Each structure stands twice: as C-alpha cells, then as structure tokens.
Amino acid sequence: MGAQIRAARALLRWSGADLVRESGVSHATIHRAEAVNGKTAMTLANASAIRRALEAAGIELIDENGGGPGARLRKRMSGDRVA
C-alpha cells in the first residue's frame, strides 16, 4: 500500500501534512507506510482512514490484479464538486 499512498498523494499534489490532516493518521505512521512497497504493518483502522481520505479526494486505489496495485484519479461525474 505504500506505493499506492505515494502515488495518490502525487496525483492530488498533497504533502504528507495534507494527508495527516485529512485522514487523522499520524505523520510517522504515514511515513512508515510509504517506505514499504508491499504490505505494511499499519493497523486496519489507520489503513481505512487513509483510504477514506484519498477516496474522498477523488482517488481510486487499484487492487493487485495481475498488473500490480495502483492509484488513479476518479473520472469526474457531472455533479461532482471541483476542489
């Protein structure tokens, strides 16, 4: 998940502080998670909080499906708010 978090922050142009503010997860926890390219030792609660924050900002986290995990910006629908 670390690479996905890094990619998602880059797509959003978010700093680590932005993700801390939006997710409520500590900077140290996010930093440790981003340092790992595979599975992290992050708690389910922290991983869920980060996922919710990124998804609320318009990120789709793509699961491992043979092509590797990833992140992309969700296609905006006509009613979506522009931030």
C-alpha positions as CSV (number, residue, x, y, z in Angstrom):
1,M,0.0,0.0,0.0
2,G,3.0,2.3,0.5
3,A,3.5,2.9,-3.3
4,Q,-0.2,3.5,-3.7
5,I,-0.2,6.2,-1.0
6,R,2.8,7.9,-2.5
7,A,1.2,7.8,-6.0
8,A,-2.2,9.0,-4.7
9,R,-0.5,11.9,-2.9
10,A,1.4,12.8,-6.1
11,L,-1.8,12.8,-8.1
12,L,-3.5,15.0,-5.6
13,R,-0.4,17.2,-5.1
14,W,-0.8,16.6,-1.4
15,S,2.0,16.9,1.1
16,G,2.3,14.4,4.0
17,A,0.8,17.1,6.2
18,D,-2.3,17.2,3.9
19,L,-2.8,13.5,4.3
20,V,-2.3,13.7,8.1
21,R,-5.0,16.5,8.2
22,E,-7.5,14.7,6.0
23,S,-7.0,11.2,7.5
24,G,-6.3,11.8,11.1
25,V,-3.4,9.4,10.9
26,S,0.0,10.5,12.3
27,H,2.8,11.7,10.1
28,A,5.1,8.9,11.5
29,T,2.6,6.2,10.6
30,I,2.1,7.6,7.1
31,H,5.9,7.9,6.6
32,R,6.5,4.3,7.7
33,A,3.7,3.0,5.4
34,E,5.0,4.9,2.4
35,A,8.5,3.5,3.0
36,V,7.2,0.0,2.3
37,N,6.4,-1.2,-1.3
38,G,4.4,-4.3,-0.2
39,K,2.2,-5.0,2.8
40,T,2.6,-2.6,5.7
41,A,2.3,-3.2,9.4
42,M,-0.3,-0.5,9.6
43,T,-3.4,-1.2,11.6
44,L,-6.7,-1.8,9.8
45,A,-8.1,1.4,11.3
46,N,-5.2,3.6,10.0
47,A,-5.3,2.0,6.6
48,S,-9.0,2.5,6.4
49,A,-8.7,6.2,7.4
50,I,-6.1,6.8,4.8
51,R,-8.1,5.0,2.1
52,R,-11.3,7.0,3.0
53,A,-9.4,10.3,2.9
54,L,-7.9,9.5,-0.5
55,E,-11.1,8.2,-2.0
56,A,-13.0,11.3,-0.7
57,A,-10.5,13.4,-2.5
58,G,-11.1,11.6,-5.8
59,I,-8.6,8.8,-5.8
60,E,-9.3,5.2,-6.8
61,L,-6.9,2.7,-5.3
62,I,-6.5,-0.2,-7.7
63,D,-6.0,-3.6,-6.2
64,E,-3.4,-6.1,-7.3
65,N,-4.9,-7.9,-10.3
66,G,-2.0,-9.2,-12.2
67,G,-0.8,-5.8,-13.3
68,G,0.2,-4.6,-9.8
69,P,-1.5,-2.2,-7.4
70,G,-2.0,1.4,-8.4
71,A,-3.8,4.7,-7.9
72,R,-5.7,6.9,-10.3
73,L,-7.9,9.9,-10.2
74,R,-11.6,9.1,-10.4
75,K,-13.4,10.3,-13.5
76,R,-15.5,13.3,-12.5
77,M,-19.2,12.9,-12.9
78,S,-21.3,16.0,-13.9
79,G,-22.4,16.5,-10.3
80,D,-19.0,16.2,-8.7
81,R,-17.7,19.2,-6.8
82,V,-14.4,20.6,-8.0
83,A,-12.0,21.3,-5.2
